[in-house]
Structures are given as structure tokens and as C-alpha cells.
């Protein structure tokens, strides 16, 4: 089977579980913004899940990528799986016991002194998800995409079902802290679905760790962990800093948390690019490694990048040109004051997607230290920009900082990759897609049309122009299979 066709077919399956799952989770945005009358209450949920993002990177410890890498170098797949699985289990058990002992101190530091139960539930959620990640990675390696998708769907379905029941039937809007607790409990139960489906991997596990192999895998993964942690700083630290810095400035915790709620709600509208990227990543990472010995690998990587950039720029236009439709995912109009940051965040995620595609050079070459360098540089810039400008510009500072950081990382990765692991990308085509999408967005803004129907029709005609250009350049002449 043609390698690109194989990648696209697997991306479609992984994408079905990821995209449809995320779109179903989009139901939770109007649900939460509808039941939480005060954006500050939704801000609590958003901040807690920002911490989850940090923890999951640390607690999976880069073992998924390490697992894929070592499968290409070693001859015993079962031993590699067992070693990576036991490593993740050990890290999670140790972390959970330490954090559980200090759970009240952690709650105090996060400004939730009366709700240490939030901390305990979060610890359980991230621990279960982190431990389940290795059996799920094994399914990806074995190309059991349908089983992978089924497990993800089951977990997502349980989460959504419980959220709808808890928030629409049991929740009392006069007690918003009860709603936060319901959301965490629903997530915990949904997380437990994964190990239930993957029980054979747990039952067959033998606790005889290959120490030497574990050390090798950890050494390879450590820079990826640092890079991943720094990457999460770029992605989610702004919500944490937004609350802390605004509270430090004004002393109004409710107002600061409300800013987090507004920013997090509108950020969801920019997540369509991220959803596509996640689906692509599930299929692309094992594909990259599998094609590492292919003589035409550079040609394949170049084509993949062409299609990817064209697609994410298209998603940018779909959302920005139809923002009057997408904004209704947020039920409460008090959140709409943040819609101005959506184009900024969408463009930032376009740059992130391009950066991710480029990052394969340091994974394939084993020079993962460069991924750590780029991510650490981005993290330091994120912290600097947010600390300097959040007190004055609020969540707009967060959005612009995200855009600037991802753009810098994209450029840095390209320049370093060109030096250490050259892949001849068609940079002119990338700029064409990017500039064309920005030009069409600018034309739509310049027209400033009145009337919702007229605006939607004209905006989607502009979108049609972009789609036609992509079709002529990528599909009608060459075909995706070439």
C-alpha cells in the first residue's frame, strides 16, 4: 500500500476518534458556559485542567515516543513494552503518594484552601490516564486503529454522558463548587474505562524490570519530557499566570478567575486546529519512524508537510470567516468579549502544527536535546511575555504571547533541522498558503459586511477561493497518491 495512502487512512481512523471525540466534548463548552452563570466558576475548571496538562506530560515521561524509537532498534517488542510500561507505573505510583501527602499544601498554593478534594481527584485522573497511555501506544504500533478508536470513544462517551446527567439533573447553580466536583468525578470514571478495556496488558505484566534497558529509554526520553513540559508551559501556563498575576495586581480573586473562564471558553474555538493536529500526530509519529529507512523518505515528509499546511490554513479560515456561527458554541454572551483573540490563537496553532511536523528531524536523528532547547527557549519567552503584559492587557497578552512563541519555535526548528537533518521543504508553497489565508481573512475584515446571512455567504465564497487554489496546486495536477 502506498505509504501516504496508509498514513491518510490511519489518520482518518485516529482522527475519527480524536476529532469526533473532541467535537462531542465541544458539547461541554455550551453546557459549562450555560450552567456556570459566572465565568469565574468556569475559570476554576479551566485552571484545574491546565494543571492536568502539565502533569500528564511529566507522568507519561516521554515513554510513548521512546517505545516507538526502541522498537526500531531492538529485537524484543514485548520486553520494550514491559520496560516502558513498568517505568510509567513506577513514576506514577511514587508521584501519587508524595502529592497525596501534601494535597492540602498544594490546594493552598493554588488558592483552593477549602477544596483539597479537587487535588486528590486530579491526581487520580492523571495517574490513570498516564498509565493507560502505554497500552494505547502499543495499539498504535500494532496498527489496531479501530480498537484504539473504540476505547477512546467509550471513554469520551462515558465522560459526556455523566457530565450531562450531573450538570443538567443534579447540579445546583447556586453551588458552583458542586459543579466542579461533578466534572472531576465524571472525568475520573471515564478515565477508568481505558484500563478496563486494556485489562489484558495489566494482567500479563510481569514485574521483572530490565534496568539497563530502562536506563537507555529514560535517557532518550528525558529531553522529550523537558521539551514536552516546556511545550505545555507555552500551551497552558497563560491561564495559570492570568489568574495569579491579575489577583496579585487587583486582589479580586473572582474577577481574575473570570478572566480565565472567558479566555478558556474562547480558546476552545481555536482548538479545531489542535484537534486536527492531535489526530495527525497519532498516526504520523509511528509512520515517521517506520519510513526512516525509506530512500524516498524526504520526498514523503515534504508532501506530508504540503498537505498539512494547506489543511490547517484552511481550518483557520473556516473558523475565522464563520466566527458568527462558531461563537454560539458559547451559550453565555458574557463570554463573547473574548472573541477577538480567536484569530490570534488559531494562527498560533497553525505555527505549532508546522513546528510539530518539522520536529521529526531531531526525533529521527536521536538529537532530542534540540527539541528540549527549542521548548525551553519558548517556555522562557512565554513566561517573560505573560509576566510583562498580562497586568496591562489581560488575556490579549496571553494570546499574542502564544502566537509569538510558536512562530519563534517554528523558525528555530526549521533552521536547526536544515543544518543537522536536512529535509527539502517547499517553503515558498508554505508561505503562499499562509499569506493567502491571511489575505482572505483581511479582505473579510475590510469588507465589514452588515447582516449575518450576507456576511456568511461572502465569507464562505472567500473560503471557496482558498479551497480551489489548494485543489489546483495539490490534487488536480499531481494527485495525493504520487
RODOSE-898937 format. One record per residue (C-alpha): residue number from 1; x negated, y, z. Coordinates in steps of 0.2 Angstrom, whole numbers, plus 5000, padded with zeros to 4 digits. Layout:
<recs>
+-----+------+------+------+
:   i :    u :    v :    w :
+-----+------+------+------+
: NUM :    X :    Y :    Z :
...
+-----+------+------+------+
</recs>
This chain:
<recs>
+-----+------+------+------+
:   i :    u :    v :    w :
+-----+------+------+------+
:   1 : 5000 : 5000 : 5000 :
:   2 : 4994 : 5017 : 4996 :
:   3 : 4986 : 5025 : 5012 :
:   4 : 4995 : 5041 : 5010 :
:   5 : 5012 : 5032 : 5007 :
:   6 : 5008 : 5021 : 5023 :
:   7 : 5004 : 5037 : 5033 :
:   8 : 5020 : 5045 : 5027 :
:   9 : 5031 : 5030 : 5031 :
:  10 : 5024 : 5028 : 5048 :
:  11 : 5026 : 5047 : 5051 :
:  12 : 5044 : 5045 : 5046 :
:  13 : 5047 : 5032 : 5059 :
:  14 : 5037 : 5040 : 5073 :
:  15 : 5045 : 5057 : 5068 :
:  16 : 5062 : 5049 : 5069 :
:  17 : 5059 : 5045 : 5087 :
:  18 : 5050 : 5062 : 5091 :
:  19 : 5060 : 5074 : 5080 :
:  20 : 5077 : 5067 : 5083 :
:  21 : 5072 : 5064 : 5102 :
:  22 : 5066 : 5082 : 5103 :
:  23 : 5082 : 5088 : 5094 :
:  24 : 5093 : 5079 : 5106 :
:  25 : 5083 : 5087 : 5120 :
:  26 : 5087 : 5103 : 5112 :
:  27 : 5105 : 5100 : 5119 :
:  28 : 5097 : 5103 : 5136 :
:  29 : 5092 : 5121 : 5131 :
:  30 : 5110 : 5126 : 5129 :
:  31 : 5115 : 5115 : 5144 :
:  32 : 5102 : 5123 : 5156 :
:  33 : 5104 : 5141 : 5149 :
:  34 : 5123 : 5139 : 5151 :
:  35 : 5124 : 5131 : 5168 :
:  36 : 5110 : 5142 : 5176 :
:  37 : 5118 : 5159 : 5175 :
:  38 : 5102 : 5167 : 5182 :
:  39 : 5086 : 5165 : 5170 :
:  40 : 5076 : 5164 : 5186 :
:  41 : 5084 : 5147 : 5190 :
:  42 : 5079 : 5140 : 5173 :
:  43 : 5062 : 5148 : 5176 :
:  44 : 5060 : 5136 : 5191 :
:  45 : 5062 : 5121 : 5179 :
:  46 : 5051 : 5128 : 5166 :
:  47 : 5037 : 5131 : 5178 :
:  48 : 5038 : 5114 : 5186 :
:  49 : 5037 : 5106 : 5169 :
:  50 : 5022 : 5117 : 5164 :
:  51 : 5013 : 5108 : 5179 :
:  52 : 5018 : 5091 : 5172 :
:  53 : 5010 : 5096 : 5155 :
:  54 : 4993 : 5099 : 5165 :
:  55 : 4995 : 5083 : 5175 :
:  56 : 4999 : 5071 : 5160 :
:  57 : 4983 : 5076 : 5151 :
:  58 : 4972 : 5073 : 5167 :
:  59 : 4981 : 5057 : 5171 :
:  60 : 4980 : 5048 : 5154 :
:  61 : 4962 : 5053 : 5154 :
:  62 : 4960 : 5053 : 5135 :
:  63 : 4961 : 5034 : 5135 :
:  64 : 4973 : 5033 : 5121 :
:  65 : 4960 : 5041 : 5109 :
:  66 : 4946 : 5031 : 5117 :
:  67 : 4956 : 5015 : 5115 :
:  68 : 4958 : 5018 : 5096 :
:  69 : 4940 : 5023 : 5094 :
:  70 : 4933 : 5007 : 5103 :
:  71 : 4945 : 4996 : 5093 :
:  72 : 4935 : 5000 : 5078 :
:  73 : 4918 : 4996 : 5086 :
:  74 : 4921 : 4981 : 5097 :
:  75 : 4927 : 4964 : 5093 :
:  76 : 4939 : 4960 : 5108 :
:  77 : 4955 : 4971 : 5107 :
:  78 : 4963 : 4963 : 5122 :
:  79 : 4948 : 4967 : 5133 :
:  80 : 4948 : 4985 : 5127 :
:  81 : 4966 : 4987 : 5130 :
:  82 : 4965 : 4979 : 5148 :
:  83 : 4950 : 4991 : 5152 :
:  84 : 4958 : 5007 : 5146 :
:  85 : 4975 : 5001 : 5155 :
:  86 : 4967 : 4997 : 5171 :
:  87 : 4957 : 5014 : 5171 :
:  88 : 4973 : 5024 : 5169 :
:  89 : 4982 : 5014 : 5183 :
:  90 : 4967 : 5017 : 5195 :
:  91 : 4966 : 5035 : 5191 :
:  92 : 4985 : 5037 : 5194 :
:  93 : 4986 : 5027 : 5210 :
:  94 : 4972 : 5037 : 5218 :
:  95 : 4979 : 5054 : 5212 :
:  96 : 4996 : 5050 : 5218 :
:  97 : 4990 : 5045 : 5236 :
:  98 : 4980 : 5061 : 5238 :
:  99 : 4993 : 5073 : 5231 :
: 100 : 5007 : 5064 : 5241 :
: 101 : 4997 : 5068 : 5257 :
: 102 : 4995 : 5086 : 5253 :
: 103 : 5013 : 5088 : 5245 :
: 104 : 5018 : 5102 : 5257 :
: 105 : 5002 : 5112 : 5254 :
: 106 : 5005 : 5111 : 5236 :
: 107 : 5023 : 5116 : 5237 :
: 108 : 5017 : 5131 : 5247 :
: 109 : 5004 : 5136 : 5234 :
: 110 : 5017 : 5135 : 5220 :
: 111 : 5029 : 5147 : 5231 :
: 112 : 5042 : 5132 : 5234 :
: 113 : 5039 : 5130 : 5253 :
: 114 : 5056 : 5124 : 5256 :
: 115 : 5056 : 5111 : 5242 :
: 116 : 5042 : 5099 : 5243 :
: 117 : 5053 : 5086 : 5236 :
: 118 : 5050 : 5094 : 5219 :
: 119 : 5032 : 5090 : 5221 :
: 120 : 5035 : 5071 : 5226 :
: 121 : 5047 : 5069 : 5211 :
: 122 : 5035 : 5077 : 5199 :
: 123 : 5021 : 5065 : 5205 :
: 124 : 5031 : 5050 : 5202 :
: 125 : 5037 : 5056 : 5184 :
: 126 : 5019 : 5060 : 5178 :
: 127 : 5012 : 5044 : 5185 :
: 128 : 5024 : 5033 : 5177 :
: 129 : 5023 : 5042 : 5160 :
: 130 : 5004 : 5041 : 5161 :
: 131 : 5003 : 5023 : 5165 :
: 132 : 5016 : 5019 : 5151 :
: 133 : 5005 : 5028 : 5138 :
: 134 : 4993 : 5014 : 5135 :
: 135 : 5006 : 5000 : 5131 :
: 136 : 5014 : 5013 : 5119 :
: 137 : 4997 : 5017 : 5111 :
: 138 : 4995 : 4998 : 5109 :
: 139 : 5011 : 4998 : 5099 :
: 140 : 5005 : 5012 : 5088 :
: 141 : 4989 : 5002 : 5084 :
: 142 : 4999 : 4986 : 5081 :
: 143 : 5009 : 4997 : 5069 :
: 144 : 5025 : 4992 : 5078 :
: 145 : 5033 : 5009 : 5075 :
: 146 : 5051 : 5003 : 5076 :
: 147 : 5048 : 4996 : 5094 :
: 148 : 5039 : 5012 : 5099 :
: 149 : 5053 : 5022 : 5092 :
: 150 : 5066 : 5011 : 5101 :
: 151 : 5058 : 5013 : 5118 :
: 152 : 5056 : 5032 : 5116 :
: 153 : 5075 : 5033 : 5110 :
: 154 : 5080 : 5023 : 5125 :
: 155 : 5071 : 5034 : 5137 :
: 156 : 5077 : 5050 : 5129 :
: 157 : 5095 : 5044 : 5129 :
: 158 : 5095 : 5040 : 5147 :
: 159 : 5087 : 5057 : 5151 :
: 160 : 5100 : 5066 : 5141 :
: 161 : 5115 : 5056 : 5147 :
: 162 : 5110 : 5058 : 5165 :
: 163 : 5107 : 5077 : 5163 :
: 164 : 5124 : 5079 : 5155 :
: 165 : 5133 : 5069 : 5169 :
: 166 : 5123 : 5078 : 5183 :
: 167 : 5124 : 5095 : 5177 :
: 168 : 5142 : 5095 : 5170 :
: 169 : 5150 : 5084 : 5183 :
: 170 : 5141 : 5085 : 5199 :
: 171 : 5131 : 5102 : 5198 :
: 172 : 5137 : 5117 : 5208 :
: 173 : 5131 : 5133 : 5200 :
: 174 : 5132 : 5141 : 5217 :
: 175 : 5117 : 5130 : 5222 :
: 176 : 5105 : 5131 : 5208 :
: 177 : 5091 : 5121 : 5218 :
: 178 : 5103 : 5106 : 5217 :
: 179 : 5102 : 5108 : 5198 :
: 180 : 5083 : 5107 : 5198 :
: 181 : 5084 : 5092 : 5209 :
: 182 : 5096 : 5083 : 5197 :
: 183 : 5085 : 5087 : 5182 :
: 184 : 5070 : 5079 : 5190 :
: 185 : 5079 : 5064 : 5196 :
: 186 : 5086 : 5061 : 5178 :
: 187 : 5068 : 5063 : 5171 :
: 188 : 5062 : 5050 : 5184 :
: 189 : 5075 : 5037 : 5180 :
: 190 : 5072 : 5040 : 5161 :
: 191 : 5053 : 5038 : 5163 :
: 192 : 5056 : 5021 : 5172 :
: 193 : 5064 : 5015 : 5156 :
: 194 : 5047 : 5014 : 5147 :
: 195 : 5039 : 5001 : 5159 :
: 196 : 5055 : 4991 : 5159 :
: 197 : 5053 : 4988 : 5140 :
: 198 : 5034 : 4986 : 5141 :
: 199 : 5035 : 4974 : 5156 :
: 200 : 5025 : 4960 : 5147 :
: 201 : 5010 : 4971 : 5146 :
: 202 : 5011 : 4974 : 5165 :
: 203 : 5014 : 4955 : 5169 :
: 204 : 5000 : 4949 : 5158 :
: 205 : 4987 : 4962 : 5166 :
: 206 : 4973 : 4954 : 5175 :
: 207 : 4963 : 4965 : 5187 :
: 208 : 4946 : 4960 : 5182 :
: 209 : 4938 : 4976 : 5175 :
: 210 : 4924 : 4976 : 5163 :
: 211 : 4914 : 4990 : 5172 :
: 212 : 4901 : 4993 : 5158 :
: 213 : 4915 : 4995 : 5145 :
: 214 : 4925 : 5006 : 5156 :
: 215 : 4910 : 5017 : 5158 :
: 216 : 4907 : 5018 : 5140 :
: 217 : 4926 : 5023 : 5137 :
: 218 : 4926 : 5036 : 5151 :
: 219 : 4910 : 5044 : 5144 :
: 220 : 4918 : 5045 : 5127 :
: 221 : 4935 : 5051 : 5134 :
: 222 : 4928 : 5064 : 5146 :
: 223 : 4925 : 5078 : 5134 :
: 224 : 4943 : 5074 : 5127 :
: 225 : 4950 : 5076 : 5144 :
: 226 : 4941 : 5093 : 5146 :
: 227 : 4947 : 5098 : 5129 :
: 228 : 4965 : 5092 : 5132 :
: 229 : 4965 : 5101 : 5149 :
: 230 : 4959 : 5117 : 5142 :
: 231 : 4971 : 5115 : 5127 :
: 232 : 4986 : 5114 : 5140 :
: 233 : 4979 : 5130 : 5148 :
: 234 : 4982 : 5138 : 5131 :
: 235 : 4999 : 5130 : 5129 :
: 236 : 5007 : 5132 : 5146 :
: 237 : 4997 : 5142 : 5158 :
: 238 : 5005 : 5158 : 5152 :
: 239 : 5021 : 5153 : 5161 :
: 240 : 5012 : 5150 : 5177 :
: 241 : 5002 : 5166 : 5176 :
: 242 : 5018 : 5175 : 5171 :
: 243 : 5026 : 5171 : 5187 :
: 244 : 5011 : 5173 : 5198 :
: 245 : 5005 : 5190 : 5191 :
: 246 : 5022 : 5198 : 5190 :
: 247 : 5026 : 5193 : 5208 :
: 248 : 5009 : 5200 : 5213 :
: 249 : 5012 : 5216 : 5204 :
: 250 : 5030 : 5219 : 5210 :
: 251 : 5033 : 5207 : 5224 :
: 252 : 5050 : 5202 : 5217 :
: 253 : 5050 : 5183 : 5215 :
: 254 : 5067 : 5182 : 5207 :
: 255 : 5063 : 5194 : 5193 :
: 256 : 5046 : 5186 : 5190 :
: 257 : 5054 : 5169 : 5189 :
: 258 : 5067 : 5176 : 5177 :
: 259 : 5054 : 5182 : 5165 :
: 260 : 5048 : 5164 : 5165 :
: 261 : 5065 : 5157 : 5161 :
: 262 : 5068 : 5169 : 5147 :
: 263 : 5051 : 5166 : 5139 :
: 264 : 5053 : 5147 : 5141 :
: 265 : 5070 : 5147 : 5133 :
: 266 : 5065 : 5157 : 5118 :
: 267 : 5049 : 5147 : 5117 :
: 268 : 5060 : 5132 : 5113 :
: 269 : 5064 : 5140 : 5096 :
: 270 : 5046 : 5140 : 5092 :
: 271 : 5044 : 5121 : 5096 :
: 272 : 5050 : 5115 : 5079 :
: 273 : 5033 : 5116 : 5073 :
: 274 : 5026 : 5107 : 5088 :
: 275 : 5039 : 5093 : 5086 :
: 276 : 5033 : 5090 : 5068 :
: 277 : 5015 : 5091 : 5074 :
: 278 : 5019 : 5078 : 5088 :
: 279 : 5027 : 5066 : 5076 :
: 280 : 5012 : 5068 : 5064 :
: 281 : 5000 : 5065 : 5077 :
: 282 : 5007 : 5048 : 5082 :
: 283 : 5004 : 5041 : 5065 :
: 284 : 4989 : 5052 : 5060 :
: 285 : 4977 : 5048 : 5074 :
: 286 : 4976 : 5029 : 5071 :
: 287 : 4976 : 5032 : 5052 :
: 288 : 4961 : 5044 : 5053 :
: 289 : 4951 : 5031 : 5062 :
: 290 : 4957 : 5017 : 5050 :
: 291 : 4951 : 5027 : 5035 :
: 292 : 4934 : 5031 : 5042 :
: 293 : 4925 : 5019 : 5031 :
: 294 : 4936 : 5023 : 5016 :
: 295 : 4925 : 5030 : 5002 :
: 296 : 4939 : 5042 : 4997 :
: 297 : 4942 : 5047 : 5015 :
: 298 : 4938 : 5066 : 5012 :
: 299 : 4950 : 5067 : 4997 :
: 300 : 4964 : 5059 : 5008 :
: 301 : 4960 : 5071 : 5023 :
: 302 : 4961 : 5086 : 5011 :
: 303 : 4978 : 5080 : 5003 :
: 304 : 4985 : 5077 : 5021 :
: 305 : 4980 : 5095 : 5026 :
: 306 : 4988 : 5102 : 5010 :
: 307 : 5004 : 5094 : 5013 :
: 308 : 5004 : 5098 : 5032 :
: 309 : 5000 : 5117 : 5030 :
: 310 : 5014 : 5118 : 5017 :
: 311 : 5026 : 5110 : 5028 :
: 312 : 5023 : 5119 : 5044 :
: 313 : 5023 : 5136 : 5035 :
: 314 : 5040 : 5130 : 5028 :
: 315 : 5046 : 5127 : 5046 :
: 316 : 5040 : 5144 : 5051 :
: 317 : 5051 : 5152 : 5038 :
: 318 : 5066 : 5140 : 5042 :
: 319 : 5067 : 5147 : 5059 :
: 320 : 5062 : 5165 : 5057 :
: 321 : 5074 : 5168 : 5042 :
: 322 : 5088 : 5159 : 5052 :
: 323 : 5085 : 5166 : 5069 :
: 324 : 5103 : 5172 : 5070 :
: 325 : 5108 : 5154 : 5069 :
: 326 : 5095 : 5146 : 5080 :
: 327 : 5097 : 5159 : 5094 :
: 328 : 5114 : 5151 : 5098 :
: 329 : 5105 : 5136 : 5105 :
: 330 : 5103 : 5148 : 5120 :
: 331 : 5120 : 5149 : 5127 :
: 332 : 5117 : 5164 : 5138 :
: 333 : 5114 : 5181 : 5129 :
: 334 : 5104 : 5187 : 5144 :
: 335 : 5090 : 5176 : 5137 :
: 336 : 5091 : 5184 : 5120 :
: 337 : 5080 : 5199 : 5125 :
: 338 : 5065 : 5187 : 5122 :
: 339 : 5069 : 5183 : 5104 :
: 340 : 5056 : 5195 : 5097 :
: 341 : 5042 : 5183 : 5102 :
: 342 : 5048 : 5168 : 5092 :
: 343 : 5039 : 5173 : 5075 :
: 344 : 5023 : 5176 : 5085 :
: 345 : 5024 : 5159 : 5094 :
: 346 : 5029 : 5150 : 5078 :
: 347 : 5014 : 5157 : 5069 :
: 348 : 5003 : 5152 : 5084 :
: 349 : 5009 : 5134 : 5082 :
: 350 : 5005 : 5134 : 5063 :
: 351 : 4987 : 5138 : 5068 :
: 352 : 4987 : 5125 : 5081 :
: 353 : 4993 : 5112 : 5069 :
: 354 : 4979 : 5116 : 5057 :
: 355 : 4967 : 5116 : 5071 :
: 356 : 4973 : 5098 : 5076 :
: 357 : 4970 : 5092 : 5058 :
: 358 : 4953 : 5099 : 5057 :
: 359 : 4948 : 5092 : 5074 :
: 360 : 4947 : 5074 : 5067 :
: 361 : 4929 : 5078 : 5062 :
: 362 : 4922 : 5078 : 5080 :
: 363 : 4933 : 5063 : 5084 :
: 364 : 4926 : 5053 : 5069 :
: 365 : 4908 : 5058 : 5071 :
: 366 : 4909 : 5055 : 5090 :
: 367 : 4904 : 5073 : 5094 :
: 368 : 4919 : 5076 : 5105 :
: 369 : 4909 : 5088 : 5115 :
: 370 : 4913 : 5101 : 5102 :
: 371 : 4931 : 5098 : 5105 :
: 372 : 4928 : 5102 : 5123 :
: 373 : 4918 : 5118 : 5119 :
: 374 : 4932 : 5125 : 5107 :
: 375 : 4945 : 5121 : 5120 :
: 376 : 4936 : 5128 : 5135 :
: 377 : 4932 : 5144 : 5125 :
: 378 : 4951 : 5145 : 5120 :
: 379 : 4956 : 5142 : 5139 :
: 380 : 4944 : 5156 : 5145 :
: 381 : 4951 : 5168 : 5132 :
: 382 : 4969 : 5163 : 5136 :
: 383 : 4966 : 5167 : 5155 :
: 384 : 4957 : 5183 : 5151 :
: 385 : 4971 : 5190 : 5139 :
: 386 : 4985 : 5185 : 5150 :
: 387 : 4977 : 5192 : 5166 :
: 388 : 4974 : 5208 : 5157 :
: 389 : 4990 : 5211 : 5148 :
: 390 : 5004 : 5202 : 5157 :
: 391 : 5006 : 5215 : 5171 :
: 392 : 5009 : 5228 : 5157 :
: 393 : 5018 : 5218 : 5143 :
: 394 : 5026 : 5203 : 5152 :
: 395 : 5030 : 5188 : 5141 :
: 396 : 5025 : 5198 : 5125 :
: 397 : 5007 : 5197 : 5131 :
: 398 : 5009 : 5178 : 5133 :
: 399 : 5015 : 5176 : 5115 :
: 400 : 5001 : 5187 : 5107 :
: 401 : 4988 : 5178 : 5118 :
: 402 : 4994 : 5161 : 5112 :
: 403 : 4993 : 5167 : 5093 :
: 404 : 4975 : 5175 : 5095 :
: 405 : 4968 : 5159 : 5104 :
: 406 : 4975 : 5147 : 5092 :
: 407 : 4969 : 5157 : 5077 :
: 408 : 4951 : 5158 : 5085 :
: 409 : 4951 : 5139 : 5088 :
: 410 : 4956 : 5135 : 5071 :
: 411 : 4942 : 5146 : 5063 :
: 412 : 4929 : 5139 : 5076 :
: 413 : 4934 : 5121 : 5072 :
: 414 : 4933 : 5124 : 5053 :
: 415 : 4916 : 5132 : 5054 :
: 416 : 4908 : 5119 : 5065 :
: 417 : 4916 : 5105 : 5055 :
: 418 : 4909 : 5112 : 5039 :
: 419 : 4892 : 5111 : 5047 :
: 420 : 4892 : 5094 : 5056 :
: 421 : 4905 : 5084 : 5047 :
: 422 : 4910 : 5092 : 5030 :
: 423 : 4927 : 5089 : 5023 :
: 424 : 4930 : 5100 : 5007 :
: 425 : 4947 : 5108 : 5011 :
: 426 : 4956 : 5118 : 4999 :
: 427 : 4955 : 5134 : 5009 :
: 428 : 4962 : 5145 : 4995 :
: 429 : 4978 : 5135 : 4995 :
: 430 : 4980 : 5136 : 5014 :
: 431 : 4979 : 5155 : 5013 :
: 432 : 4991 : 5155 : 4999 :
: 433 : 5004 : 5145 : 5009 :
: 434 : 5001 : 5156 : 5024 :
: 435 : 5001 : 5173 : 5016 :
: 436 : 5016 : 5168 : 5005 :
: 437 : 5027 : 5163 : 5021 :
: 438 : 5021 : 5179 : 5030 :
: 439 : 5026 : 5190 : 5014 :
: 440 : 5043 : 5182 : 5013 :
: 441 : 5046 : 5185 : 5032 :
: 442 : 5040 : 5203 : 5030 :
: 443 : 5052 : 5206 : 5015 :
: 444 : 5066 : 5199 : 5025 :
: 445 : 5062 : 5211 : 5040 :
: 446 : 5060 : 5225 : 5027 :
: 447 : 5077 : 5222 : 5020 :
: 448 : 5085 : 5223 : 5037 :
: 449 : 5102 : 5217 : 5030 :
: 450 : 5119 : 5220 : 5038 :
: 451 : 5131 : 5207 : 5040 :
: 452 : 5127 : 5189 : 5046 :
: 453 : 5133 : 5180 : 5030 :
: 454 : 5124 : 5191 : 5018 :
: 455 : 5108 : 5190 : 5029 :
: 456 : 5109 : 5171 : 5030 :
: 457 : 5111 : 5169 : 5011 :
: 458 : 5097 : 5181 : 5006 :
: 459 : 5085 : 5174 : 5019 :
: 460 : 5088 : 5157 : 5013 :
: 461 : 5086 : 5162 : 4995 :
: 462 : 5068 : 5168 : 5000 :
: 463 : 5066 : 5151 : 5009 :
: 464 : 5071 : 5143 : 4992 :
: 465 : 5057 : 5153 : 4983 :
: 466 : 5044 : 5146 : 4995 :
: 467 : 5051 : 5128 : 4993 :
: 468 : 5050 : 5130 : 4974 :
: 469 : 5032 : 5136 : 4975 :
: 470 : 5027 : 5121 : 4986 :
: 471 : 5036 : 5109 : 4974 :
: 472 : 5027 : 5115 : 4959 :
: 473 : 5010 : 5115 : 4967 :
: 474 : 5010 : 5099 : 4977 :
: 475 : 5024 : 5087 : 4970 :
: 476 : 5030 : 5091 : 4952 :
: 477 : 5012 : 5090 : 4944 :
: 478 : 5002 : 5079 : 4955 :
: 479 : 5014 : 5068 : 4965 :
: 480 : 5012 : 5064 : 4983 :
: 481 : 5005 : 5047 : 4979 :
: 482 : 4990 : 5052 : 4970 :
+-----+------+------+------+
</recs>
